[in-house]
Amino acid sequence: MVDSFPGKYSVLIVNNGKIAFEHYQEPYSKDSLIHVNSCTKTVISILFGAVFKGQLDNNENMSAIDYFPECASDDSLIQKIKVKHLLSMSSGLEWNGGIDAADVIKMSNTNDWAKYVFERKVTGPPGENFLYNSGGSQVVSTILNKRTKDGLMAFAKDNLFKPLGISEMKWDSTSKGVPKAGWGLHLKMEDLAKLGYLLLKKGKWEDLQIVPEEWVSKLSSKHVVANDKYDYGYQVWIPKDIETECFLFRGSYPPSTKIVAVLPELNSVVVYIGENYNTT
């Protein structure tokens, strides 16, 4: 396996709750604090389940713009966009993202990222078609930031990272102090594995149910077809072409790829960090 991937990479495998294999190459060492790019989106989805315990259905199915009275719109299509559509990248909003980061750059140059997202044109009915949209993830982060007493960052540290023993991390935020949902998180490989393992164990860490089991099931289920290779859940990728149950945290931006693969049938989590953008 070590020789099977091109380029420099590091990999960590957890099986049956223990580290079964680890291999590190620079620039990613065991103790590196790694910018995990879009793997951040999956953490936002985990936090949605943690913040809205007992109120998941109401908040998942609420019109997203209703959380933002300051962005009120008469556009009936905007009003039909529910939070679940943002989580599943099926909002119907026009967006130039991914490698073509035009809207990400424009959004980043404003002082109100959620407002920028709601000003995009709706090009199709929400819930029908996949379009990768980091702005939608940012709206979800802003909702969570609004609904937590001391803000999402403080909630995440106390209710997710601390219970998992994640003490060293960095999370970039907007000028308004909202965690950047699309790409802002920096973590060690072992701590990425802990987050994957939390989902592997259906939201439970030791004796603490951090995320409701029903949310982990929704998060990791298909909600929309992304492309020929992947379906998409709630901020996770679901590969079509492998013979075992699997869903991914996935952060790819040239030249690197970051992947956390959760494999329930194998009771395993695999973390891959490599200088090979084309790794799938």
Secondary structure as the mmCIF struct_conf table of DSSP 4:
data_model
#
loop_
_struct_conf.conf_type_id
_struct_conf.id
_struct_conf.beg_label_comp_id
_struct_conf.beg_label_asym_id
_struct_conf.beg_label_seq_id
_struct_conf.end_label_comp_id
_struct_conf.end_label_asym_id
_struct_conf.end_label_seq_id
TURN_TY1_P TURN_TY1_P1 VAL A 2 SER A 4
BEND BEND1 PHE A 5 PHE A 5
BEND BEND2 GLY A 7 LYS A 8
STRN STRN1 TYR A 9 ASN A 15
TURN_TY1_P TURN_TY1_P2 ASN A 16 GLY A 17
STRN STRN2 LYS A 18 HIS A 23
STRN STRN3 GLN A 25 GLN A 25
TURN_TY1_P TURN_TY1_P3 GLU A 26 PRO A 27
STRN STRN4 TYR A 28 TYR A 28
TURN_TY1_P TURN_TY1_P4 LYS A 30 ASP A 31
STRN STRN5 ILE A 34 HIS A 35
TURN_TY1_P TURN_TY1_P5 ASN A 37 SER A 38
HELX_RH_AL_P HELX_RH_AL_P1 CYS A 39 VAL A 51
TURN_TY1_P TURN_TY1_P6 PHE A 52 GLY A 54
HELX_RH_AL_P HELX_RH_AL_P2 LEU A 56 GLU A 60
TURN_TY1_P TURN_TY1_P7 ASN A 61 ASN A 61
BEND BEND3 MET A 62 MET A 62
STRN STRN6 SER A 63 SER A 63
HELX_RH_3T_P HELX_RH_3T_P1 ALA A 64 TYR A 67
HELX_RH_3T_P HELX_RH_3T_P2 PRO A 69 CYS A 71
HELX_RH_AL_P HELX_RH_AL_P3 SER A 76 GLN A 79
TURN_TY1_P TURN_TY1_P8 LYS A 80 LYS A 80
STRN STRN7 LYS A 82 LYS A 82
HELX_RH_AL_P HELX_RH_AL_P4 VAL A 83 LEU A 87
TURN_TY1_P TURN_TY1_P9 SER A 88 MET A 89
BEND BEND4 SER A 91 SER A 91
STRN STRN8 LEU A 93 LEU A 93
TURN_TY1_P TURN_TY1_P10 GLY A 98 ILE A 99
BEND BEND5 ASP A 100 ASP A 100
HELX_RH_AL_P HELX_RH_AL_P5 ALA A 102 SER A 108
TURN_TY1_P TURN_TY1_P11 ASN A 109 ASN A 109
BEND BEND6 THR A 110 ASN A 111
HELX_RH_AL_P HELX_RH_AL_P6 TRP A 113 PHE A 118
TURN_TY1_P TURN_TY1_P12 GLU A 119 GLU A 119
BEND BEND7 ARG A 120 ARG A 120
HELX_LH_PP_P HELX_LH_PP_P1 LYS A 121 LYS A 121
STRN STRN9 VAL A 122 VAL A 122
BEND BEND8 GLY A 124 GLY A 124
TURN_TY1_P TURN_TY1_P13 PRO A 126 GLY A 127
BEND BEND9 GLU A 128 ASN A 129
HELX_RH_AL_P HELX_RH_AL_P7 SER A 134 ARG A 147
BEND BEND10 THR A 148 THR A 148
TURN_TY1_P TURN_TY1_P14 LYS A 149 ASP A 150
HELX_RH_AL_P HELX_RH_AL_P8 LEU A 152 ALA A 156
HELX_RH_PI_P HELX_RH_PI_P1 LYS A 157 PHE A 161
TURN_TY1_P TURN_TY1_P15 LYS A 162 GLY A 165
STRN STRN10 LYS A 170 TRP A 171
STRN STRN11 SER A 173 SER A 173
TURN_TY1_P TURN_TY1_P16 SER A 175 LYS A 176
BEND BEND11 GLY A 177 GLY A 177
STRN STRN12 PRO A 179 PRO A 179
TURN_TY1_P TURN_TY1_P17 ALA A 181 TRP A 183
STRN STRN13 LEU A 185 LEU A 187
HELX_RH_AL_P HELX_RH_AL_P9 MET A 189 LEU A 200
TURN_TY1_P TURN_TY1_P18 LYS A 201 GLY A 203
STRN STRN14 LYS A 204 TRP A 205
TURN_TY1_P TURN_TY1_P19 GLU A 206 ASP A 207
STRN STRN15 LEU A 208 GLN A 209
BEND BEND12 VAL A 211 VAL A 211
HELX_RH_AL_P HELX_RH_AL_P10 GLU A 213 LEU A 219
TURN_TY1_P TURN_TY1_P20 SER A 220 SER A 220
BEND BEND13 SER A 221 SER A 221
STRN STRN16 VAL A 224 VAL A 225
BEND BEND14 ASN A 227 LYS A 229
STRN STRN17 TYR A 230 TYR A 232
BEND BEND15 TYR A 234 GLN A 235
STRN STRN18 TRP A 237 PRO A 239
BEND BEND16 LYS A 240 THR A 244
STRN STRN19 PHE A 247 TYR A 253
TURN_TY1_P TURN_TY1_P21 PRO A 254 PRO A 255
STRN STRN20 SER A 256 LEU A 263
HELX_RH_3T_P HELX_RH_3T_P3 PRO A 264 LEU A 266
TURN_TY1_P TURN_TY1_P22 ASN A 267 ASN A 267
STRN STRN21 SER A 268 GLY A 274
BEND BEND17 GLU A 275 GLU A 275
TURN_TY1_P TURN_TY1_P23 TYR A 277 ASN A 278
#
